[in-house]
């Protein structure tokens, strides 16, 4: 049997004992086994991809100089290697994203059994394959976290980063609104303008880039988990925006001052009662047409 046929059968793991002995006598036996060893490295969870690729291509280039007869075979090996590398790279860099629609809440379990409860129109992204070395999520919206004890846990948003070890806290990031409330343990917060550490009952609030001092939180968990939104001296535009998310409606209030502070609450399960809750304190009237609500002065 000629050399090329032996190598093909070796690639297919189809050598009988006599052919295997003949294969071992090939001048290129050692180089081919080196290639095989490099391929096996893909079975490991950790390896130096750059070094592996460079080593294999060095071998292929050296074989090309010595003979052209093995180019098809080496190309086959290289193709398998590229596919394996692609699969490894894709699976280890693939992120998981969970999101909610308007008027929807959802609970997500992270790889370490940490629990995330998403409020309406919110999303988190994380990488499960790197979780043991990087406990971090990206949040767009609002979520309540119950973090399992372990190494550092980060919640990254466009307005700031929240860092904990094992605790319970709520993060709300909506456009120019950033709020963090600690319910258990200790929470570190860092933004471009201010940083701080929160203990249970303490809140960190930034609106329109300005830090705002807040009262102590007396609730055991966020009110939205019980289908109620509560506001304490919050700009009315934020109240309206939350109402839209919870009821999947559009509210028009062009002639009103959206910066006016509002203190009050509304329920998430009765739109008529909720509308009265956000209009009566400000002496407003409302009208509805399909899913469009218009607010105006009485």
N, C-alpha and C positions, 0 to 999 in steps of 0.2 A: 504493500500500500504506500502511495507517495505521501510526501510531507503535508501537502495541503489537505488531503483527505483525512489524515490523522488529526490535524488541528481542528477541522470542522467537526469531526466526531467527538473530540475533546470538548468543544464548545457546547455540544448537545448532550454531554455526559453519557456517551454511548460507546465508550471504548471497552473491548473485552480484555482479559488479562494479557494476552499476547500483544494486542495493539497498544496497551498501556505501556508495556516494556519497550516497544518500538518508539512510542512517543517520548519516553524518558531519554532516549538516545539522541533526540534531535539537538542540533546545535543551539537552537533558540529556546530550549526547554526552560532554562532558568528565567529568561525574560518573560516568557509567557506565564509562568507561575507567579512572577512579580505582579503582572497585570491582574491576574486572578485575585491575588491578595488585596490589591487596591480596590477591586470591585467589592470584595467582602466587607470593606470598611463601611459601606453604606448600611450594613445591618446594625451598626452601633448607633446609640442615641446621640453621641457627641463625637465629632471629628473635625479636623481643620479642613474645610472645603477648599480653600485656596491652595494649600499645600498638596492636597490629594489630586486636584485637577492638574496642577503644574507637573507633578511627578508622572502622572499618566500620559500627559501630552509629550513630556520629554521622552518617555519610552517609545511612544508612537513615532515621534520625529526621528529617533535613532534607528528604528526599524525601517523607516522609509529610506534612510540613507544606505542601509545595507542591502536591501532587496525590495523590489516592487511586487513580488509575488504575494506578499502578505498584506498589501494595502486593503483589499476587500475584507479580510478577516479582522484586521485592526480597526477598520472603519465600523464594522459590526459591533466590536467591543466598545468603541467610542460612542456609538449611537445608544447602546444600552446604558452606558455611564451617564450620558446627558439626560436620558429619560429618568433614570434613578435620581439624579441630582435635581431635576425639575420637580419631581414628585416630592422629594424631601423639602426643597425650598418652599414649595406651595403649601404643604401641610403645616410647616412650622411657622409660616408668616401669616396664615389665614386668620383673620379676626372674626369674632362672633359679635353680631349686633342684635339687640333686642329693642323693640320700640312699641309704643302704644298709640292708638288713635284718639281722636277727641272723645270725651266722655268715657274713657276706658282706663282701667288700672290693671297692672299685671305684676306678678311676683316672679323673680328670676333667682335661681340658685347658682352661685359661682362655684368653680372647681373645688374650693376649700370649704364648701357648705355655707359660706357667707350668703346672706339673703339681701336682695335688693327689691324694693317695692317701687315701681314706676308710677308716677302720676300721669294724667292725661297729656297727650302729645309730647312725650319724652322718649329719649333713647340712650342706651349705654352700649359701649363697645369694649371688648376685652379679648385677650389672646389666651386660650386655654392651654396650648402647648407650652407656653413660656410661664405659666402661672406660678409654678414652684419658685421661680427666681424673680418674678416681676408681678407682684399683686397690685395691678393698677387697672382702672377703668376710665373711660372718657364718657362724660355725661353731657347731654344736651337736654335741658329741661329740669325736672324735679324728681328726686328719689329719696326714699328713706332707707338707710343702710343699717344692717345688723352684721357687723364684721366679726368673723371668727378670729380668735387669738392666734398670733403668729408674727411673721415679720411685717415690716412696714407696708401699709395699704394706702394707695393714693387714689383720689378722685380728681381727675383733671377736667377743667372746664375752660371756656374761652376767657373767663374773667378771673379765675383763680384756681388754686390747688388746695385740696383738703387732705391732710395726712394723719393717719391714726395707726394704732397697733391692733386693738380689739375693742370695739365700742359701738354705740348706737347714735346715729346723727342723721339730720336731714339737710340736703343741699338743694337749693333752688337757683337756677341760672336761666334767666330769661332776658335776652337782649341786654339792656343796661341795668338789670336787676340781679344782684348776687347776695344770697342769704344762706348762712349756715347756722344750724341750731344743734347744740349738743344735748343728748338725752341721757347718756351714760358714758363713763370713762373720761377721756380727754381728747380734744380735737385740735390739731394745728391747722391754721388757715394762712395762706400766703397769696397776696395779690400784688400788682405792680405799685400800688400806692400805700398799702398797709398790711401788716401781718399780726398775728396774735394767736393765743392759745385759749381754748374754751373749756370750761368745766360744765357739769350738768346744769341745765337751765339757762345757760348763757347763749347769746346770739351774736352773730357777726353780720352786719348789713351794709351793703354799698349800693346806692342808687345814683345813677348818672355820674359815676366816678367819685362820689362823695361818701365818706364813712359816716354812718348815722348811729348814734347811741340808742340802745333799745332797753326795754324793760325785761325783767327776768321772766323766762318761760315757765309756767306752772303746770302745763299739760305733760302727761307721761309719754305721749307720742304725737306726731303731727296730726292736726285736726282733719286733714284731707283723707287720712286713712279711715275715718268714720264718716266720710262723705259730707264734710262741711269745710268751707274755707273761712278762716278768721283773719281779720286785718286790724292792725293797730297803727294808726297814723300813716297809712300807706297811700301814695298818689292814686287818685281815682282811676287813672288809665290802667294801672296794674290790676285793680279790682275788675274792671271791664274785661281785660285780656284773659284773666283767669275764668271769668264767667263764660266767655266764648269757648275756651278749651273744655270746660266741663259740660256744656250743653250743645256744642257743635253748632253755634249760631254766629251771626255777624252783628255787631252792635255799632250803630252810628250815633255820634254825639259831637258833631262838629262845633256846635255853639257853646259847648261846655268847657270848663277849665280842667284839663286832664291832670294837672299838677295839684289840684285841691286834695287835701288829706282826707282820708276816709277811715273811720273806725266802726267796725261792725262785722257781719258774717252773712253767708248765704248757704243754703243746703244744696246738695247736688242731685236730689231726687224729686224735686217739685219745682218746675220752672216758674210757675206763677208766684209761689211764695218767695222764691229766690229773687225774682224781679222786684217785688215789693221791698225786700230786704235791702236792696242796693239803690232804690230810688226814693223811698219815703224819707230816709234821714236827710237827704239833700233837697227835698221838696221837688222831685222830678216826676214827670209823666212819661209813659212809654206807650208805644204802639208796635204791633207785630204784623208782618206780612211774610208768610212762609217762614224762612229761617233768618229773616232780617228784622232786627229790633231797633227802633229809633227812640232815643232819649231826648227830652227837651224840658225846659223850665215850665212850671205850671203857670 
